[in-house]
Amino acid sequence: MSSGTVDGRDARSRAAWSTRRSRIYSGTLTASDIRRLPQRFRDGIDIHIRWMIRRDMPEVLEIEQQAFEFPWSEDDFLRCLRQRNCIGMVAEFEERVVGFMIYELHKTRLHVLNFAVRRDIRRRGVGSSMIQKLVSKLSQQRRNRILLEVRETNLPAQLFFRRLNFRAVSIMREFWMDSEEDAIVMQYTLGDCDFTTLLTSADIKTQK
């Protein structure tokens, strides 16, 4: 499968920085649905998902550098995580970090900025489990959708998110700072699809 924010800049600059830096490496799921989902569907391996802390940074940076041609620096991560609405989570397997996600809290949505899984542990359910963890934080009364951007050439990531009931909703032209490539904006909305879609998809057998 082949995702913030700055100090004393104004709100427009902060929004532009976080948005243009965001990326993803490549049935309705309600919070109660996910809790009832059998373990074999939620996790290909036995992972623990928790908040990111400072001592995770060396392993997070290693995954980041494996996953992206233009990786975030440690300063990029720290500037992001110092913001009140920016949250990091990690997935642990056998006492090592095997995946991470950075996302922002907004009034009606969650926005994924950075998301990657360790190369030697992909297709084991880590990515799916982290997305499902994020979905479990949604509610109809408050934040009811997840947004993220995927490169137009990153077909594996697009297919991965489509299997988890994300839908392409728009295209952002020349979105990426490191190229003129367009971004596909994908969205998961609570209540969009039937929960049985996930259970019957081929994704269950080949989790990321």
C-alpha positions in Angstrom: 0.0 0.0 0.0 1.1 3.2 -1.2 -0.2 9.5 5.0 1.2 18.8 11.0 1.3 21.9 11.2 3.6 24.8 11.4 4.3 27.3 14.1 3.7 31.1 13.7 2.0 31.1 10.3 -1.5 32.4 9.7 -4.5 30.0 9.4 -4.5 30.0 5.6 -0.8 29.1 5.5 -1.2 26.4 8.1 -4.1 24.8 6.1 -2.1 25.0 2.9 1.0 23.4 4.5 -0.9 20.5 6.1 -3.0 19.9 3.0 -0.2 20.0 0.4 2.0 17.8 2.6 -0.6 15.1 3.1 -0.3 11.8 1.3 -1.1 8.1 1.6 1.3 5.3 0.8 -0.1 2.7 -0.6 -21.7 -1.8 4.1 -21.4 1.0 6.7 -18.8 0.4 9.3 -20.2 1.9 12.5 -18.2 1.9 15.8 -20.4 -1.0 17.1 -20.0 -2.9 13.8 -16.2 -2.9 14.1 -16.3 -4.0 17.7 -18.5 -7.0 16.6 -16.3 -7.8 13.6 -14.5 -11.2 14.2 -10.8 -10.8 15.1 -9.7 -12.8 12.0 -11.3 -10.0 9.9 -9.9 -7.1 11.9 -6.3 -8.2 12.2 -4.2 -10.4 10.0 -1.6 -10.4 12.8 -2.0 -9.6 16.5 -1.3 -5.8 16.6 -1.8 -3.2 19.3 -2.9 0.3 18.1 -2.1 3.2 20.4 -1.2 6.9 20.5 2.2 7.9 19.0 4.8 9.1 21.5 8.2 10.7 21.1 10.2 7.5 21.6 8.4 6.0 18.6 10.0 8.5 16.2 13.1 6.5 15.1 10.9 3.6 14.0 8.3 6.0 12.4 11.0 7.8 10.5 12.4 4.4 9.2 8.9 3.4 7.9 8.5 6.9 6.4 11.8 6.7 4.6 11.0 3.3 3.2 7.6 4.3 2.0 8.0 7.7 0.3 10.3 9.2 -2.3 10.1 12.6 -0.5 9.7 11.6 3.2 8.8 13.9 6.0 11.6 14.9 8.3 11.5 14.6 12.1 10.8 18.3 12.3 7.9 17.9 10.0 6.4 15.3 12.3 7.0 17.3 15.4 5.6 20.5 13.9 2.5 18.5 13.1 2.1 16.8 16.4 2.5 20.0 18.3 -0.8 21.3 16.9 -3.8 20.7 19.1 -5.9 19.2 16.3 -3.2 16.8 15.0 -2.9 13.3 16.3 -0.5 10.4 15.7 -1.2 6.7 16.2 1.0 3.7 15.7 0.5 0.0 15.3 2.8 -2.3 17.3 3.6 -6.0 16.6 6.0 -7.9 18.8 7.1 -4.7 20.5 8.1 -2.8 17.4 6.2 -0.1 15.4 5.0 -1.6 12.1 2.7 1.2 11.0 1.7 4.8 11.7 -1.0 7.4 10.9 -1.1 11.1 11.3 -4.5 12.7 11.1 -6.2 16.0 11.9 -9.5 16.6 13.8 -11.9 19.0 12.2 -15.4 20.0 13.2 -17.2 17.5 11.0 -14.4 15.2 9.7 -11.1 13.5 10.2 -8.4 14.3 7.7 -5.6 11.7 7.2 -2.3 13.4 6.4 0.2 10.6 6.5 -0.2 6.8 6.6 2.3 4.0 6.0 3.0 0.4 7.0 6.4 -1.2 7.4 7.4 -2.9 4.1 8.1 -6.4 5.5 4.7 -6.5 7.3 2.4 -5.3 4.6 -0.7 -7.3 3.5 -1.1 -8.6 7.0 -4.1 -6.5 8.1 -2.1 -3.6 9.7 -3.4 -0.9 7.4 -7.0 -2.1 7.5 -6.9 -2.3 11.3 -5.6 1.3 11.6 -8.3 2.5 9.2 -11.0 0.6 11.1 -9.7 2.2 14.4 -10.1 5.6 12.8 -13.7 4.7 11.6 -14.6 3.7 15.1 -14.0 7.3 16.2 -16.8 8.6 13.9 -20.3 9.4 15.0 -23.4 10.7 13.2 -23.7 13.5 15.8 -20.2 15.0 15.2 -17.4 13.9 13.0 -19.0 11.6 10.4 -16.5 11.3 7.6 -12.8 10.7 6.8 -11.0 12.5 4.0 -7.6 11.8 2.5 -5.6 12.4 -0.7 -4.0 9.8 -2.9 -1.7 10.3 -5.9 -3.5 9.7 -9.2 -0.7 7.1 -10.1 -1.0 5.3 -6.8 -3.5 2.6 -7.9 -2.8 0.1 -5.1 -3.7 2.8 -2.5 -6.9 3.8 -4.4 -8.0 0.1 -4.5 -7.1 -0.4 -0.9 -9.3 2.4 0.3 -12.1 1.6 -2.1 -12.3 -1.9 -0.6 -12.8 -0.2 2.8 -15.7 1.8 1.4 -13.9 5.1 0.6 -15.1 6.8 -2.5 -13.3 9.3 -4.8 -15.1 12.6 -4.5 -12.9 15.2 -6.3 -9.6 15.8 -8.0 -7.1 18.4 -6.8 -4.9 19.6 -9.7 -1.1 19.7 -9.3 -1.6 19.1 -5.5 1.8 17.7 -4.6 4.7 20.0 -3.8 7.3 17.6 -5.2 5.6 17.1 -8.6 2.8 18.3 -10.8 0.8 15.2 -10.1 -2.9 15.5 -9.3 -4.5 14.2 -6.1 -7.6 12.1 -5.8 -9.6 13.1 -2.8 -11.2 10.0 -1.2 -13.9 10.1 1.5 -15.5 7.6 3.9 -18.9 8.7 5.2 -20.6 7.0 8.1 -23.8 5.5 6.8 -22.9 5.3 3.1 -22.8 1.6 2.4 -24.0 -1.7 3.8 -21.8 -3.2 6.4 -21.8 -6.6 4.7 -19.8 -5.1 1.8 -16.6 -5.4 3.9 -17.3 -8.9 5.0 -17.9 -10.2 1.5 -15.1 -8.4 -0.3 -11.9 -10.1 -1.5 -10.0 -7.6 0.7 -10.8 -9.8 3.7 -8.5 -12.4 2.3 -5.7 -10.1 1.3 -5.6 -7.5 4.0 -3.0 -4.8 3.8 
